[in-house]
């Protein structure tokens, strides 16, 4: 095990990897409920809706298979599951114009395209072409992004009435879920700074138990808990329903929706999947100390290939496109450094196929503190950004702030890359920009202007 996962070489232990894998699973477990809600709430062009029980099984199955592949092929501490944002594209951009089987066919094609980019080496070349300063900025941006995800999921930050965001749902902190989130965050901080082993995991577990107790003795609006209500399940075991697995029509969407519409959907899926995963891989690897002095990630080719395969697996199972989860940073914060942690995460997803009710106990109030704490830890990468160089600071700043402000890793990376190449050209250093980065800049320009492109072509 030590040789296969390079435990000693990466300065980790079996115990740390197990804790990290368990922590990543608990931070990701919400996707088991949220993905079926997003996909199940939409109808395809025929008015058909997908079964929630079948979607739950599909989501878990795709996550289990993809994460275990990441463990044994990529040897990276990354959990993989249906990507948020990608599932919204499938539900609200693809399905209204084609059947569910045809929409999932486009997801499979997205995975195939990303695999081809990975095995050809092009995807790795693009990642390596990004300047080191921007790679550090991506880490910082992801830190702010996952912290905001945690704050929003917990209800600590909400949409405002006169402002885009505000403190709590009413402008003040109120209610048991927010109180438990604050308790869990403070508990994790205290345990972590005192270097208590499994600090994040202990914080999640203690807060989850308290949430179950509070929900049973106090009157709490179920909606206040978010997607997961912390209640003792009526049953421990539930039989999985594999009815959606394999329900795919690869090319039918081009005939039903039209070549332009289907191509735009495919382009959006590929670009979002490509750069969301790229940003997450760079950011989480940087936090784990796995990158070299040039910002390169070990076994990157294998990791990128598995990420593409995960996209296809998600389509074949009807769970939407799979991608590396930014919540993997929670496991890294607990000490995860190798694929052994991902193997633990994947094994837990596999067990969840039978024990689905047990996985639906941990609410956002218990898991969200881990995202905020890890976000704070990832901010330390800001020290590596050359803040005295305006040609790098502005692209880094746009990368950092647009990830949380637009709720998208891809948007942050795109803005940073465009700003970097434009500034280099404006200061007479265009020749120093790798040609691949110019290609990426053009692709992002099309991405940001996709609405105009679509209307013009139609």
C-alpha positions as CSV (number, residue, x, y, z in Angstrom):
1,X,0.0,0.0,0.0
2,X,2.8,2.4,0.9
3,X,4.5,1.8,-2.5
4,X,1.3,1.9,-4.6
5,X,0.0,5.1,-3.1
6,X,3.4,6.6,-2.3
7,X,2.4,7.3,1.3
8,X,5.9,7.8,2.7
9,X,7.1,9.8,-0.3
10,X,4.2,12.2,0.2
11,X,4.7,12.4,4.0
12,X,1.4,10.9,5.0
13,X,0.0,7.9,6.9
14,X,-2.8,5.4,6.5
15,X,-4.6,7.0,9.4
16,X,-4.5,10.5,7.9
17,X,-5.7,9.2,4.5
18,X,-8.6,7.4,6.1
19,X,-9.6,10.5,8.0
20,X,-9.2,12.6,4.9
21,X,-11.2,10.3,2.8
22,X,-14.0,10.2,5.3
23,X,-14.0,14.0,5.7
24,X,-14.2,14.5,1.9
25,X,-17.1,12.1,1.7
26,X,-19.0,13.9,4.5
27,X,-18.3,17.3,2.8
28,X,-19.6,15.9,-0.6
29,X,-22.5,13.8,0.7
30,X,-25.0,16.6,0.0
31,X,-24.7,15.9,-3.7
32,X,-26.6,12.6,-3.1
33,X,-29.7,14.6,-2.4
34,X,-29.0,17.8,-4.3
35,X,-28.2,16.4,-7.7
36,X,-31.5,14.4,-7.9
37,X,-33.4,17.6,-6.8
38,X,-31.8,19.6,-9.6
39,X,-32.3,17.0,-12.4
40,X,-35.6,15.7,-11.1
41,X,-37.1,19.2,-11.0
42,X,-36.8,19.7,-14.7
43,X,-38.7,18.2,-17.6
44,X,-37.4,17.3,-21.1
45,X,-38.8,18.3,-24.4
46,X,-41.6,15.6,-24.1
47,X,-42.5,16.7,-20.6
48,X,-41.0,13.6,-19.0
49,X,-39.3,13.9,-15.5
50,X,-36.7,11.6,-14.1
51,X,-37.4,9.4,-11.0
52,X,-35.8,10.8,-7.8
53,X,-35.0,7.3,-6.4
54,X,-33.4,6.3,-9.7
55,X,-31.4,9.6,-9.8
56,X,-30.2,9.0,-6.3
57,X,-28.8,5.6,-7.2
58,X,-27.3,7.0,-10.4
59,X,-25.6,9.9,-8.5
60,X,-24.1,7.5,-5.9
61,X,-23.0,4.9,-8.5
62,X,-21.3,7.5,-10.7
63,X,-19.5,9.1,-7.7
64,X,-18.3,5.7,-6.5
65,X,-17.0,4.5,-9.8
66,X,-15.3,7.8,-10.7
67,X,-13.7,8.4,-7.3
68,X,-12.3,4.9,-7.1
69,X,-10.8,5.4,-10.6
70,X,-9.3,8.6,-9.4
71,X,-7.8,6.7,-6.5
72,X,-6.2,3.8,-8.3
73,X,-5.3,5.6,-11.6
74,X,-4.6,9.2,-10.6
75,X,-3.4,8.5,-7.0
76,X,-4.9,11.9,-6.0
77,X,-7.0,12.8,-2.9
78,X,-9.9,14.0,-5.1
79,X,-13.5,13.0,-4.7
80,X,-15.5,13.0,-8.0
81,X,-19.2,13.3,-8.5
82,X,-21.9,15.1,-10.5
83,X,-20.7,18.7,-10.9
84,X,-23.0,21.5,-9.8
85,X,-23.4,23.9,-12.6
86,X,-22.9,21.1,-15.1
87,X,-26.1,19.4,-13.9
88,X,-27.9,22.8,-14.3
89,X,-26.8,23.0,-17.9
90,X,-28.2,19.5,-18.5
91,X,-31.4,20.2,-16.7
92,X,-32.2,23.7,-18.0
93,X,-30.2,24.2,-21.2
94,X,-30.3,20.7,-22.8
95,X,-33.4,18.9,-21.6
96,X,-35.9,21.6,-22.7
97,X,-34.8,20.9,-26.3
98,X,-34.3,17.1,-26.3
99,X,-35.1,13.9,-24.4
100,X,-33.3,13.0,-21.2
101,X,-31.5,10.1,-23.0
102,X,-30.3,12.6,-25.7
103,X,-29.2,15.1,-23.1
104,X,-27.2,12.4,-21.3
105,X,-25.7,11.4,-24.6
106,X,-24.2,14.9,-24.9
107,X,-22.8,14.4,-21.4
108,X,-21.1,11.2,-22.6
109,X,-19.7,13.1,-25.6
110,X,-18.4,15.8,-23.2
111,X,-16.5,13.2,-21.3
112,X,-15.1,11.7,-24.5
113,X,-13.9,15.1,-25.7
114,X,-12.2,15.8,-22.4
115,X,-10.6,12.3,-22.4
116,X,-9.2,13.0,-25.9
117,X,-7.8,16.3,-24.8
118,X,-6.2,14.6,-21.9
119,X,-4.7,11.6,-23.6
120,X,-3.4,13.8,-26.4
121,X,-1.5,15.8,-23.8
122,X,-3.2,19.0,-25.0
123,X,-5.1,19.5,-21.7
124,X,-1.9,19.1,-19.7
125,X,-0.1,21.6,-22.0
126,X,-2.8,24.1,-21.4
127,X,-2.6,23.7,-17.6
128,X,1.2,24.1,-17.7
129,X,0.9,27.2,-19.9
130,X,-0.9,29.1,-17.2
131,X,1.5,31.4,-15.3
132,X,2.5,30.3,-11.8
133,X,1.1,33.5,-10.3
134,X,-2.4,32.7,-11.8
135,X,-2.1,29.1,-10.5
136,X,-1.6,30.5,-7.0
137,X,-4.5,32.9,-7.6
138,X,-6.7,30.0,-8.6
139,X,-5.9,28.4,-5.2
140,X,-6.9,31.6,-3.4
141,X,-10.0,32.1,-5.5
142,X,-11.1,28.5,-4.8
143,X,-10.6,29.2,-1.1
144,X,-12.9,32.2,-1.2
145,X,-15.3,30.3,-3.4
146,X,-15.7,27.3,-1.1
147,X,-15.9,29.5,2.0
148,X,-18.8,31.4,0.3
149,X,-20.4,28.0,-0.5
150,X,-20.2,27.1,3.1
151,X,-21.6,30.4,4.4
152,X,-24.5,30.3,1.9
153,X,-25.3,26.7,2.5
154,X,-25.4,27.3,6.3
155,X,-27.6,30.4,5.9
156,X,-25.0,32.6,7.4
157,X,-25.0,34.6,4.2
158,X,-28.1,35.0,2.1
159,X,-29.6,37.0,-0.8
160,X,-30.4,40.5,0.4
161,X,-33.6,42.5,-0.1
162,X,-31.7,45.7,-1.1
163,X,-28.3,44.2,-1.5
164,X,-27.0,41.2,-3.5
165,X,-26.1,39.5,-0.2
166,X,-26.6,40.1,3.5
167,X,-26.0,38.5,6.9
168,X,-28.6,35.8,7.4
169,X,-31.9,35.6,5.7
170,X,-33.3,38.6,7.5
171,X,-30.2,40.7,7.9
172,X,-29.5,39.1,11.2
173,X,-28.4,35.7,12.4
174,X,-31.4,33.7,13.6
175,X,-32.4,30.1,14.0
176,X,-31.0,26.9,15.2
177,X,-29.2,25.9,11.9
178,X,-27.2,29.1,11.8
179,X,-26.4,28.8,15.5
180,X,-25.1,25.2,15.1
181,X,-23.0,26.3,12.1
182,X,-21.4,29.0,14.2
183,X,-20.8,26.5,17.0
184,X,-19.3,23.9,14.5
185,X,-17.0,26.5,12.9
186,X,-15.7,27.7,16.3
187,X,-15.2,24.1,17.4
188,X,-13.3,23.2,14.3
189,X,-11.1,26.3,14.5
190,X,-10.2,25.6,18.2
191,X,-9.5,21.9,17.5
192,X,-7.5,22.7,14.3
193,X,-5.3,25.4,15.9
194,X,-4.6,23.2,18.8
195,X,-3.5,20.5,16.2
196,X,-6.0,17.9,17.4
197,X,-6.0,15.0,15.0
198,X,-9.2,14.7,12.9
199,X,-10.2,18.2,13.9
200,X,-12.4,18.7,10.9
201,X,-14.0,15.3,11.1
202,X,-14.7,15.7,14.8
203,X,-16.3,19.1,14.2
204,X,-18.6,17.7,11.5
205,X,-19.6,14.6,13.6
206,X,-20.3,16.6,16.8
207,X,-22.3,19.3,15.1
208,X,-24.3,16.7,13.1
209,X,-25.2,14.8,16.4
210,X,-26.3,18.1,18.0
211,X,-28.3,19.0,14.9
212,X,-30.2,15.7,15.2
213,X,-30.9,16.4,18.9
214,X,-32.0,19.9,18.2
215,X,-34.3,18.9,15.4
216,X,-36.0,16.3,17.6
217,X,-36.6,18.6,20.6
218,X,-37.1,22.0,19.0
219,X,-39.4,23.4,16.4
220,X,-37.3,24.0,13.3
221,X,-38.6,24.8,9.8
222,X,-37.3,21.9,7.7
223,X,-36.4,24.4,4.9
224,X,-34.0,26.2,7.3
225,X,-31.8,23.1,7.4
226,X,-31.3,23.2,3.6
227,X,-31.3,20.0,1.4
228,X,-30.6,17.6,4.3
229,X,-32.8,17.6,7.4
230,X,-30.9,16.0,10.4
231,X,-33.3,13.3,11.4
232,X,-32.8,9.7,12.4
233,X,-33.8,7.8,9.3
234,X,-36.8,5.4,9.5
235,X,-34.7,2.7,7.9
236,X,-31.0,2.0,7.6
237,X,-31.0,0.0,4.4
238,X,-32.7,0.9,1.1
239,X,-32.5,-1.1,-2.2
240,X,-30.9,0.9,-5.1
241,X,-32.8,1.4,-8.3
242,X,-30.6,1.2,-11.4
243,X,-33.4,2.0,-13.9
244,X,-31.6,5.0,-15.4
245,X,-28.3,3.4,-15.9
246,X,-27.5,3.1,-19.6
247,X,-30.4,5.2,-20.8
248,X,-28.4,7.1,-23.4
249,X,-28.8,8.3,-26.9
250,X,-25.5,9.6,-28.1
251,X,-26.3,11.7,-31.2
252,X,-30.1,12.0,-31.1
253,X,-29.9,15.5,-29.5
254,X,-28.4,17.0,-32.7
255,X,-31.4,15.8,-34.7
256,X,-34.1,16.8,-32.1
257,X,-32.7,20.1,-30.9
258,X,-30.8,21.1,-34.0
259,X,-27.1,21.1,-34.7
260,X,-26.4,24.6,-33.4
261,X,-28.3,24.2,-30.1
262,X,-26.8,20.8,-29.4
263,X,-23.3,22.1,-30.2
264,X,-23.7,25.1,-27.9
265,X,-24.8,22.8,-25.1
266,X,-21.8,20.5,-25.7
267,X,-19.4,23.4,-25.9
268,X,-20.7,24.8,-22.6
269,X,-20.3,21.4,-20.9
270,X,-16.8,20.8,-22.2
271,X,-15.5,24.3,-21.3
272,X,-17.1,24.3,-17.8
273,X,-16.0,20.7,-17.1
274,X,-12.5,21.4,-18.4
275,X,-11.7,24.5,-16.5
276,X,-13.7,23.8,-13.3
277,X,-11.7,20.6,-12.9
278,X,-8.5,22.3,-13.9
279,X,-8.9,25.0,-11.3
280,X,-9.9,22.6,-8.6
281,X,-7.0,20.2,-9.3
282,X,-4.5,23.1,-9.3
283,X,-6.0,24.7,-6.1
284,X,-6.4,21.6,-4.0
285,X,-3.0,20.1,-5.1
286,X,-1.3,23.4,-4.2
287,X,-3.0,23.3,-0.8
288,X,-1.8,19.7,-0.3
289,X,1.8,20.6,-1.2
290,X,1.8,18.3,-4.2
291,X,2.9,20.8,-6.9
292,X,6.5,21.4,-7.8
293,X,8.3,24.7,-7.9
294,X,6.9,25.3,-11.4
295,X,3.3,24.7,-10.3
296,X,3.1,21.3,-11.9
297,X,1.0,18.5,-10.4
298,X,2.3,14.9,-10.3
299,X,0.5,12.3,-12.4
300,X,-1.4,15.1,-14.0
301,X,-2.1,13.2,-17.2
302,X,-3.7,10.3,-15.4
303,X,-5.8,12.7,-13.2
304,X,-7.1,14.6,-16.2
305,X,-7.9,11.4,-18.1
306,X,-9.9,10.1,-15.1
307,X,-11.7,13.4,-14.9
308,X,-12.8,13.0,-18.5
309,X,-13.9,9.4,-17.9
310,X,-15.9,10.7,-14.9
311,X,-17.8,12.9,-17.3
312,X,-18.7,9.9,-19.5
313,X,-19.6,7.8,-16.5
314,X,-22.0,10.4,-15.3
315,X,-23.7,10.5,-18.6
316,X,-23.9,6.7,-18.9
317,X,-25.5,6.5,-15.4
318,X,-27.8,9.5,-16.1
319,X,-26.3,11.4,-13.2
320,X,-25.0,14.3,-15.3
321,X,-21.3,15.0,-15.9
322,X,-18.9,14.1,-13.1
323,X,-16.0,16.3,-12.1
324,X,-13.4,16.7,-9.4
325,X,-15.1,18.2,-6.3
326,X,-13.7,21.3,-4.7
327,X,-14.9,19.8,-1.4
328,X,-11.9,17.5,-1.7
329,X,-10.0,20.4,0.0
330,X,-11.8,19.4,3.2
331,X,-10.1,16.0,3.1
332,X,-6.8,17.7,2.3
333,X,-7.2,19.9,5.3
334,X,-7.5,16.7,7.4
335,X,-4.2,15.4,6.0
336,X,-5.2,13.6,2.7
337,X,-2.4,13.5,0.2
338,X,-2.8,10.4,-1.9
339,X,-5.3,8.2,-3.8
340,X,-5.9,6.1,-0.6
341,X,-8.1,8.9,0.7
342,X,-10.1,8.9,-2.6
343,X,-10.4,5.1,-2.3
344,X,-11.9,5.6,1.2
345,X,-14.3,8.2,-0.2
346,X,-15.2,6.0,-3.2
347,X,-15.8,3.0,-0.9
348,X,-18.1,5.0,1.3
349,X,-20.1,6.1,-1.8
350,X,-20.3,2.4,-2.7
351,X,-21.7,1.5,0.7
352,X,-24.2,4.3,0.4
353,X,-25.8,2.5,-2.4
354,X,-27.4,0.3,0.2
355,X,-27.3,2.7,3.2
356,X,-28.8,5.8,1.5
357,X,-30.8,6.9,4.5
358,X,-27.7,7.1,6.7
359,X,-26.0,9.4,4.3
360,X,-28.9,11.9,4.5
361,X,-28.3,12.7,8.2
362,X,-25.5,15.3,8.0
363,X,-27.0,18.8,7.4
364,X,-25.3,21.8,5.8
365,X,-24.9,23.3,9.3
366,X,-22.5,20.5,10.2
367,X,-20.6,20.2,6.9
368,X,-20.4,23.8,5.9
369,X,-17.9,24.8,8.7
370,X,-15.3,22.6,7.1
371,X,-15.6,24.5,3.8
372,X,-15.1,27.8,5.6
373,X,-12.1,26.6,7.6
374,X,-10.4,25.1,4.5
375,X,-11.2,28.2,2.6
376,X,-9.2,30.2,5.2
377,X,-6.3,27.7,4.9
378,X,-6.2,28.0,1.1
379,X,-5.9,31.8,1.4
380,X,-2.4,31.3,2.6
381,X,-1.4,30.8,-1.0
382,X,-1.9,34.5,-1.5
383,X,1.6,35.0,-0.2
384,X,2.9,33.5,-3.4
385,X,1.3,36.1,-5.7
386,X,3.7,38.9,-6.7
387,X,1.6,41.8,-5.4
388,X,4.1,44.4,-6.5
389,X,3.8,43.4,-10.2
390,X,0.6,45.0,-11.7
391,X,0.8,42.9,-14.8
392,X,0.2,39.9,-12.6
393,X,-1.8,41.4,-9.7
394,X,-4.8,42.5,-11.9
395,X,-5.3,39.1,-13.5
396,X,-4.8,37.4,-10.1
397,X,-7.3,39.7,-8.5
398,X,-9.9,39.1,-11.2
399,X,-9.3,35.3,-10.8
400,X,-9.7,35.5,-7.1
401,X,-12.8,37.7,-6.8
402,X,-14.8,36.4,-9.8
403,X,-14.9,32.8,-8.5
404,X,-17.0,33.7,-5.5
405,X,-18.8,36.7,-7.1
406,X,-20.0,34.7,-10.0
407,X,-20.2,31.3,-8.2
408,X,-18.0,29.7,-10.9
409,X,-14.4,28.5,-11.0
410,X,-14.5,28.7,-14.8
411,X,-15.5,32.4,-14.9
412,X,-12.6,33.3,-12.6
413,X,-10.1,31.4,-14.6
414,X,-11.4,32.9,-17.8
415,X,-11.3,36.4,-16.6
416,X,-7.8,36.0,-15.3
417,X,-6.4,34.4,-18.5
418,X,-8.0,37.1,-20.7
419,X,-6.7,39.9,-18.5
420,X,-3.2,38.4,-18.4
421,X,-2.8,38.0,-22.2
422,X,-4.3,41.5,-22.9
423,X,-1.9,43.1,-20.3
424,X,1.1,41.3,-21.7
425,X,0.2,42.4,-25.2
426,X,-0.4,46.0,-24.0
427,X,3.0,46.1,-22.4
428,X,4.9,44.8,-25.4
429,X,5.4,41.3,-24.0
430,X,3.0,39.4,-26.3
431,X,5.7,37.1,-27.6
432,X,6.3,35.8,-24.1
433,X,2.8,34.4,-23.9
434,X,2.6,30.7,-24.9
435,X,0.5,30.3,-28.1
436,X,-1.8,27.9,-26.3
437,X,-2.7,30.6,-23.8
438,X,-3.8,32.8,-26.8
439,X,-6.0,30.0,-28.0
440,X,-7.5,29.6,-24.5
441,X,-8.0,33.4,-24.4
442,X,-10.0,33.2,-27.7
443,X,-12.0,30.2,-26.4
444,X,-12.9,32.2,-23.2
445,X,-13.9,35.2,-25.3
446,X,-16.3,33.0,-27.1
447,X,-17.5,31.5,-23.8
448,X,-18.3,34.9,-22.3
449,X,-20.0,36.0,-25.5
450,X,-21.8,32.7,-26.1
451,X,-25.3,34.3,-26.0
452,X,-24.4,36.6,-28.8
453,X,-22.7,33.9,-30.8
454,X,-25.8,31.6,-30.4
455,X,-28.2,34.3,-31.5
456,X,-26.0,35.3,-34.5
457,X,-25.7,31.7,-35.7
458,X,-29.4,31.0,-35.2
